Amino acid sequence: MKLILVRHGETETDNCRRYWGHSDIGLSDSGHAQANSLREYLSAVRIDAIYSSPLKRCMETAETIAYGRPLSVNKNNDLKEIDFGRVEGLTYDDVLERYPDIAQKWAEGSFDVHFPDGEGMNHFAQRVVKFVKMLSKHREDETLLLVGHGGVFRILICHFLGIDYKHWWQFTLGVGSVTVLDIYPEGSILEKLNDKSHLS
């Protein structure tokens, strides 16, 4: 099975250096242009099913890619970004002032973080990996397109490559990027990571 992981296009908030997890933000003009570039880039690729986070920035990206294909976009809540709770919408400096312990752990890349009134990293990882169980309903020769968030895809990459989740922060996944995983019974191969060649 092949998984094509597409991070949503740019939003108006991407240059604000704020934490946006469950906030339902749409694409910016640049993000829509990136989604169109993604559609062209993937136009010759066979896709058997499309799954997306239900948040606007992902659905708008997924629906643009799906345009012209006989496929509907399947919303899946397990593909949502982490819930930052009271940290949602804050800058790092805001978090450092209000929640210094969380800011320190977050800066260190620690997996031992629980956001107030939001999710803990361990719960987040467990939620994301629940999505993997759904893959069993697909044939081994199918290609699935997943449109989601950087944090979600970092967890999935760690899961499929057998890497401890604490290393999740060591993968860079830019907006509009494409990452490809080939899934085999013996293990998984990272075929492509953070490909943004279609955006240049």
Backbone bond lengths (Angstrom), bond angles and torsions (degrees), N, CA, C in turn:
res aa  C-N    CA-C-N  psi(-1)  N-CA   C-N-CA  omega(-1)  CA-C   N-CA-C  phi
1 M - - - 1.457 - - 1.523 109.13 -
2 K 1.316 114.56 141.51 1.461 119.66 177.54 1.523 108.84 -112.57
3 L 1.326 115.76 131.99 1.458 122.00 175.59 1.516 108.67 -112.52
4 I 1.331 115.82 123.07 1.460 121.48 174.54 1.521 107.20 -103.83
5 L 1.319 116.04 112.38 1.466 121.81 -177.34 1.523 108.91 -98.51
6 V 1.318 116.81 115.80 1.467 121.78 -179.92 1.526 109.03 -113.90
7 R 1.328 115.51 118.46 1.468 118.14 174.22 1.531 108.06 -78.36
8 H 1.313 116.01 139.41 1.460 121.49 -178.56 1.524 111.90 -53.07
9 G 1.333 115.26 159.86 1.460 120.89 177.24 1.512 112.42 -71.32
10 E 1.310 115.22 173.95 1.460 122.29 -177.36 1.533 111.66 -63.76
11 T 1.325 115.65 146.14 1.461 121.65 174.50 1.529 108.69 -115.22
12 E 1.322 115.78 170.04 1.463 119.79 179.21 1.527 111.65 -64.72
13 T 1.316 117.61 -18.40 1.469 121.28 -175.94 1.523 113.11 -94.84
14 D 1.327 118.18 -4.25 1.464 119.52 -172.94 1.517 113.82 -67.10
15 N 1.312 117.75 -20.29 1.457 120.31 179.83 1.530 112.70 -96.84
16 C 1.336 115.69 6.62 1.469 119.85 -175.70 1.527 113.31 -92.98
17 R 1.331 116.68 -6.37 1.468 121.74 -178.71 1.529 111.91 53.48
18 R 1.322 114.88 43.06 1.459 120.32 176.52 1.528 109.41 -115.86
19 Y 1.320 115.37 159.19 1.462 120.51 -179.23 1.525 109.70 -87.62
20 W 1.317 115.31 112.89 1.460 120.81 177.89 1.525 107.83 -119.83
21 G 1.304 116.27 112.42 1.458 121.24 178.81 1.510 110.72 -109.76
22 H 1.344 115.67 -84.86 1.469 120.86 -178.70 1.532 112.94 -82.35
23 S 1.326 118.53 -5.89 1.466 119.87 178.03 1.528 109.42 -58.27
24 D 1.336 115.98 133.37 1.466 120.21 -173.55 1.526 109.51 -93.32
25 I 1.308 115.36 86.47 1.459 122.95 -174.34 1.525 109.56 -108.15
26 G 1.326 116.66 136.29 1.454 121.05 178.43 1.521 112.42 -86.20
27 L 1.323 116.00 177.54 1.456 121.99 179.68 1.524 111.36 -76.78
28 S 1.315 115.56 149.74 1.462 121.57 170.58 1.530 108.14 -81.80
29 D 1.326 117.02 176.70 1.464 120.10 175.51 1.528 110.54 -58.63
30 S 1.318 115.75 -41.12 1.461 120.50 177.47 1.530 110.71 -63.83
31 G 1.346 116.41 -38.71 1.459 120.79 178.48 1.516 112.21 -63.65
32 H 1.339 116.85 -40.21 1.464 120.17 176.81 1.527 110.51 -64.17
33 A 1.327 116.98 -38.74 1.469 120.45 177.55 1.528 110.15 -64.41
34 Q 1.334 116.75 -39.13 1.464 120.02 177.05 1.527 111.22 -64.10
35 A 1.330 116.58 -40.09 1.464 120.60 178.59 1.533 110.59 -62.64
36 N 1.320 116.73 -39.84 1.464 120.09 176.83 1.524 111.12 -65.03
37 S 1.330 116.75 -39.30 1.469 120.39 176.89 1.527 110.51 -64.05
38 L 1.320 116.58 -38.55 1.464 120.82 177.27 1.528 111.02 -63.38
39 R 1.331 116.79 -41.82 1.469 120.12 178.69 1.531 110.58 -59.92
40 E 1.323 116.39 -44.56 1.465 119.85 179.39 1.532 110.84 -65.93
41 Y 1.327 115.76 -42.52 1.467 121.16 -178.45 1.529 111.68 -61.22
42 L 1.326 115.70 -37.26 1.472 120.56 -176.10 1.531 112.50 -97.50
43 S 1.319 117.60 6.03 1.473 120.75 -172.57 1.530 113.36 -60.39
44 A 1.328 116.88 -31.82 1.471 119.83 -177.72 1.527 112.43 -93.58
45 V 1.326 116.45 0.88 1.472 120.57 -178.04 1.527 110.04 -91.58
46 R 1.320 116.25 130.19 1.464 120.04 175.37 1.520 109.03 -71.13
47 I 1.308 115.43 128.00 1.465 121.30 177.53 1.521 107.84 -126.27
48 D 1.321 116.70 126.42 1.467 121.18 -176.03 1.523 112.79 -95.13
49 A 1.312 117.94 -23.71 1.464 121.05 178.62 1.524 108.80 -160.55
50 I 1.336 115.20 150.73 1.455 121.03 179.71 1.529 109.09 -124.86
51 Y 1.338 115.75 128.90 1.453 122.20 176.10 1.523 108.35 -121.53
52 S 1.319 115.73 143.65 1.467 119.92 -178.42 1.515 111.46 -144.11
53 S 1.329 114.65 148.43 1.461 120.47 163.54 1.524 106.87 -57.02
54 P 1.334 118.23 144.08 1.463 120.13 -179.68 1.527 114.40 -75.88
55 L 1.335 118.02 -5.47 1.457 120.04 -179.09 1.529 110.64 -70.64
56 K 1.338 115.61 146.36 1.471 121.89 -170.88 1.518 113.54 -52.04
57 R 1.326 117.14 -45.33 1.456 119.34 -174.96 1.517 112.17 -61.25
58 C 1.328 116.27 -30.03 1.463 120.38 177.76 1.523 111.47 -83.09
59 M 1.331 116.53 -44.38 1.459 119.66 -178.99 1.527 111.24 -62.55
60 E 1.321 117.22 -39.57 1.466 119.76 178.54 1.526 110.63 -64.57
61 T 1.323 116.82 -39.17 1.468 120.88 176.76 1.518 110.57 -66.26
62 A 1.334 116.59 -46.62 1.467 120.95 -177.43 1.531 111.62 -64.50
63 E 1.317 116.79 -42.89 1.468 119.70 -178.24 1.524 111.97 -67.93
64 T 1.318 116.58 -31.45 1.468 119.91 175.49 1.529 110.16 -66.90
65 I 1.328 116.77 -44.83 1.467 120.55 178.92 1.531 110.60 -64.17
66 A 1.329 116.32 -37.48 1.470 121.23 -176.47 1.527 112.99 -75.20
67 Y 1.329 116.92 -16.42 1.474 120.72 -175.44 1.531 110.50 -55.51
68 G 1.325 115.87 128.13 1.458 121.43 -179.70 1.513 114.40 89.35
69 R 1.321 117.35 -7.53 1.474 121.27 176.61 1.528 109.35 -100.63
70 P 1.312 117.56 149.80 1.470 120.62 178.16 1.534 111.22 -80.85
71 L 1.318 116.18 50.14 1.464 121.75 -176.71 1.514 110.01 -132.23
72 S 1.319 115.92 143.02 1.460 120.47 171.52 1.522 107.72 -100.44
73 V 1.316 115.35 158.61 1.462 120.82 179.09 1.520 108.50 -92.20
74 N 1.327 116.61 122.80 1.460 122.23 179.47 1.524 109.83 -91.22
75 K 1.328 116.77 117.32 1.456 120.83 176.97 1.528 109.61 -75.35
76 N 1.321 115.70 139.29 1.457 119.72 178.27 1.529 109.65 -141.06
77 N 1.320 116.46 117.13 1.466 121.69 -176.05 1.523 113.41 -65.52
78 D 1.341 117.15 -24.27 1.461 119.47 -179.77 1.526 111.64 -69.65
79 L 1.331 117.04 -14.46 1.465 121.26 179.16 1.531 112.50 -91.78
80 K 1.342 117.55 3.99 1.464 119.90 176.63 1.532 110.59 -65.93
81 E 1.331 114.86 151.49 1.460 120.23 174.36 1.530 109.25 -66.01
82 I 1.328 116.60 166.66 1.456 121.16 178.93 1.531 110.05 -60.40
83 D 1.327 115.86 145.94 1.462 122.16 175.87 1.526 107.91 -86.51
84 F 1.337 116.23 109.61 1.459 120.77 -178.38 1.526 113.01 -79.70
85 G 1.330 117.98 -4.78 1.455 119.54 178.30 1.525 112.17 57.75
86 R 1.331 116.82 -128.63 1.467 121.16 -177.48 1.533 113.08 -71.52
87 V 1.312 116.66 -9.38 1.467 120.80 177.29 1.526 110.89 -84.76
88 E 1.333 116.35 -14.83 1.464 121.68 -178.80 1.531 110.98 -53.31
89 G 1.335 114.94 127.56 1.461 120.71 176.46 1.516 115.21 84.24
90 L 1.338 117.33 -3.71 1.461 120.43 -179.56 1.530 110.79 -87.66
91 T 1.335 115.96 157.26 1.456 120.67 170.72 1.529 108.28 -86.25
92 Y 1.336 116.05 170.31 1.460 118.82 177.06 1.526 110.69 -62.11
93 D 1.337 116.91 -39.18 1.466 119.71 179.50 1.530 111.00 -63.34
94 D 1.342 116.87 -36.94 1.466 120.64 176.24 1.526 110.18 -61.62
95 V 1.328 115.40 -45.35 1.470 120.35 -178.95 1.522 109.85 -65.06
96 L 1.325 115.82 -40.36 1.471 120.15 179.80 1.521 111.07 -60.30
97 E 1.322 116.29 -36.82 1.465 120.83 -179.06 1.526 111.82 -75.79
98 R 1.335 116.79 -42.75 1.472 120.44 -173.82 1.526 113.52 -89.23
99 Y 1.335 116.00 -35.45 1.472 120.83 -175.90 1.530 108.81 -134.94
100 P 1.337 117.43 69.61 1.475 120.43 -174.45 1.526 114.14 -58.44
101 D 1.348 117.90 -35.51 1.468 120.34 179.98 1.528 110.56 -64.44
102 I 1.331 115.79 -42.75 1.467 120.35 179.30 1.526 110.03 -66.33
103 A 1.333 116.39 -42.85 1.463 120.60 -179.68 1.523 111.46 -59.83
104 Q 1.320 116.53 -41.22 1.456 120.31 -179.20 1.524 110.81 -65.91
105 K 1.329 116.61 -47.42 1.468 120.14 179.70 1.523 111.19 -62.52
106 W 1.344 115.85 -40.73 1.461 120.82 -178.88 1.531 110.34 -64.50
107 A 1.328 116.62 -42.29 1.466 121.45 179.68 1.524 111.39 -65.56
108 E 1.330 116.45 -31.75 1.472 121.33 -179.87 1.524 112.13 -81.48
109 G 1.341 116.66 -6.07 1.460 119.57 -177.37 1.512 112.81 76.14
110 S 1.323 116.56 18.16 1.463 120.62 -178.34 1.526 111.01 -66.45
111 F 1.331 115.19 144.41 1.457 120.41 177.10 1.525 110.36 -90.13
112 D 1.320 116.42 -5.93 1.467 122.00 -177.86 1.530 109.79 -90.80
113 V 1.320 115.43 62.08 1.461 120.90 -178.16 1.524 108.99 -126.90
114 H 1.324 116.18 135.19 1.465 121.12 172.39 1.527 107.15 -131.05
115 F 1.318 115.98 119.47 1.460 120.04 -177.14 1.531 110.11 -81.19
116 P 1.338 118.39 133.01 1.469 121.41 -177.52 1.526 111.34 -57.91
117 D 1.336 114.82 128.12 1.470 122.67 -176.77 1.522 112.50 61.19
118 G 1.332 117.07 17.87 1.460 122.12 177.96 1.521 110.49 -129.69
119 E 1.310 116.05 -148.89 1.466 121.10 -177.58 1.517 111.44 -100.38
120 G 1.311 114.95 154.54 1.453 121.64 166.75 1.517 107.96 -91.43
121 M 1.321 116.88 156.70 1.455 120.11 -177.74 1.524 112.37 -61.90
122 N 1.320 117.34 -37.27 1.462 119.43 180.00 1.524 111.23 -65.70
123 H 1.328 116.96 -42.55 1.462 120.55 177.38 1.524 110.33 -63.97
124 F 1.323 116.21 -41.41 1.459 121.58 178.47 1.532 110.49 -57.77
125 A 1.326 116.41 -48.15 1.470 120.50 -179.90 1.527 111.20 -61.89
126 Q 1.318 116.81 -42.39 1.465 120.04 179.13 1.516 111.36 -63.04
127 R 1.324 116.55 -39.22 1.469 120.22 178.40 1.526 111.31 -64.03
128 V 1.325 115.80 -46.47 1.465 119.59 -178.67 1.525 111.18 -62.37
129 V 1.319 116.53 -42.72 1.462 120.07 -176.89 1.534 111.46 -69.18
130 K 1.338 117.35 -20.11 1.467 119.52 173.69 1.525 110.60 -57.56
131 F 1.322 116.35 -30.89 1.459 120.34 179.31 1.526 111.55 -60.81
132 V 1.330 116.60 -32.82 1.463 121.29 -176.74 1.528 111.21 -60.33
133 K 1.334 117.09 -34.72 1.466 120.11 -179.68 1.520 111.57 -60.97
134 M 1.327 116.45 -31.29 1.453 121.48 -179.26 1.537 111.97 -65.83
135 L 1.325 116.70 -24.20 1.460 120.36 -176.32 1.525 112.58 -64.61
136 S 1.323 117.05 -21.38 1.468 120.59 -177.66 1.520 112.65 -64.33
137 K 1.333 117.81 -17.45 1.468 119.79 179.05 1.529 111.98 -81.88
138 H 1.332 116.35 -5.20 1.463 120.82 178.23 1.528 110.72 -102.33
139 R 1.319 116.10 153.03 1.458 121.26 177.26 1.521 110.74 -71.64
140 E 1.317 116.14 156.57 1.460 120.94 -176.95 1.522 112.98 -69.11
141 D 1.343 117.32 -17.71 1.465 119.64 -178.22 1.529 112.20 -98.14
142 E 1.331 117.94 10.74 1.453 120.19 -177.27 1.531 111.99 -88.11
143 T 1.324 114.47 156.08 1.459 122.18 174.83 1.521 108.32 -114.34
144 L 1.328 115.83 122.83 1.461 121.05 -177.82 1.521 109.62 -113.12
145 L 1.323 115.44 136.93 1.457 121.81 174.68 1.514 108.97 -101.15
146 L 1.322 116.54 125.10 1.469 122.29 177.26 1.523 108.04 -115.02
147 V 1.316 116.55 125.36 1.461 120.86 177.37 1.521 107.53 -112.03
148 G 1.307 116.38 121.03 1.456 118.61 -174.83 1.518 112.55 -160.13
149 H 1.325 114.88 -144.80 1.456 123.28 -168.95 1.526 111.32 -118.27
150 G 1.328 115.07 158.17 1.457 119.67 -178.52 1.514 113.64 -57.43
151 G 1.328 117.07 -46.52 1.456 120.21 -179.00 1.519 112.68 -61.95
152 V 1.316 115.80 -42.64 1.471 121.33 179.56 1.520 110.59 -60.29
153 F 1.330 116.51 -46.67 1.456 119.78 -175.80 1.521 112.11 -71.84
154 R 1.323 117.55 -30.24 1.467 119.30 175.31 1.526 110.20 -62.82
155 I 1.330 116.06 -41.14 1.466 120.13 177.87 1.526 110.56 -64.27
156 L 1.330 117.24 -44.47 1.469 120.31 -179.94 1.527 111.42 -62.84
157 I 1.324 117.26 -40.03 1.465 120.12 178.59 1.525 109.83 -61.69
158 C 1.329 116.76 -47.15 1.470 119.87 177.64 1.520 110.95 -58.59
159 H 1.325 116.83 -44.27 1.462 120.87 -178.59 1.530 111.23 -59.42
160 F 1.321 116.19 -51.44 1.461 119.44 -174.16 1.531 113.20 -72.22
161 L 1.330 116.73 -27.42 1.462 119.23 179.17 1.525 112.65 -92.43
162 G 1.332 117.35 -0.65 1.457 120.82 178.68 1.518 112.94 71.04
163 I 1.334 116.22 31.63 1.469 121.83 -179.85 1.526 108.65 -99.31
164 D 1.317 116.40 139.25 1.462 120.19 178.23 1.527 109.33 -57.16
165 Y 1.326 116.50 136.47 1.463 120.99 -176.73 1.524 113.29 -58.92
166 K 1.321 117.27 -23.25 1.469 119.40 -178.40 1.534 111.48 -63.73
167 H 1.324 116.86 -14.71 1.467 120.79 178.75 1.525 112.29 -92.66
168 W 1.318 117.58 9.16 1.458 121.13 -173.36 1.526 113.10 -58.35
169 W 1.338 116.52 -33.21 1.464 121.31 -175.52 1.525 112.47 -72.45
170 Q 1.334 117.94 -8.74 1.459 120.95 -176.20 1.531 113.44 -85.48
171 F 1.322 117.15 3.50 1.465 121.77 175.52 1.524 109.28 -107.00
172 T 1.317 116.23 131.24 1.454 121.35 175.89 1.524 109.07 -99.70
173 L 1.329 116.39 127.77 1.463 121.80 178.48 1.527 107.56 -134.13
174 G 1.327 116.58 101.01 1.452 120.79 -177.67 1.515 112.66 -76.29
175 V 1.336 115.70 162.53 1.471 118.97 177.62 1.525 108.85 -62.53
176 G 1.325 115.60 138.78 1.459 121.38 -179.52 1.515 114.55 76.00
177 S 1.325 117.65 8.08 1.468 120.72 -176.77 1.527 111.80 -83.18
178 V 1.341 114.63 160.83 1.462 122.43 178.68 1.520 108.76 -121.75
179 T 1.322 116.18 129.73 1.462 123.43 175.23 1.526 107.24 -126.76
180 V 1.328 117.03 139.54 1.464 120.39 -176.01 1.526 110.25 -126.05
181 L 1.317 115.57 131.05 1.462 123.20 176.06 1.518 109.53 -119.82
182 D 1.321 116.72 131.67 1.460 121.89 172.28 1.523 107.38 -101.23
183 I 1.330 116.13 121.09 1.458 121.76 -173.96 1.526 109.74 -102.35
184 Y 1.324 116.82 122.08 1.462 122.88 178.14 1.527 109.36 -124.86
185 P 1.342 117.60 157.06 1.475 119.51 177.36 1.535 111.91 -57.67
186 E 1.335 116.42 -31.77 1.463 120.04 -177.31 1.527 112.85 -81.01
187 G 1.317 116.32 -15.27 1.458 120.31 -176.99 1.521 109.61 152.05
188 S 1.306 117.27 -176.26 1.460 121.36 -175.52 1.517 111.14 -122.47
189 I 1.326 115.30 152.52 1.461 122.46 -179.92 1.518 109.14 -119.26
190 L 1.319 116.22 129.90 1.461 121.29 174.59 1.524 107.23 -84.40
191 E 1.316 116.02 100.40 1.462 121.68 -175.40 1.522 111.76 -79.38
192 K 1.327 116.43 -35.57 1.459 121.42 -175.46 1.515 108.42 -151.41
193 L 1.342 116.11 139.94 1.464 120.16 -178.79 1.522 110.16 -134.24
194 N 1.347 115.85 125.60 1.461 122.10 171.98 1.535 112.03 55.36
195 D 1.332 116.54 42.48 1.458 120.71 178.82 1.529 109.05 -74.21
196 K 1.334 116.26 120.04 1.459 121.84 177.89 1.530 111.61 -124.17
197 S 1.340 115.75 19.64 1.456 120.14 -176.84 1.524 112.58 -60.49
198 H 1.326 116.86 -28.47 1.475 121.46 -179.51 1.527 112.02 -74.42
199 L 1.326 117.17 -11.44 1.469 120.85 -176.95 1.522 112.06 -97.08
200 S 1.339 118.08 -9.85 1.458 120.59 -174.34 1.522 111.05 -76.48
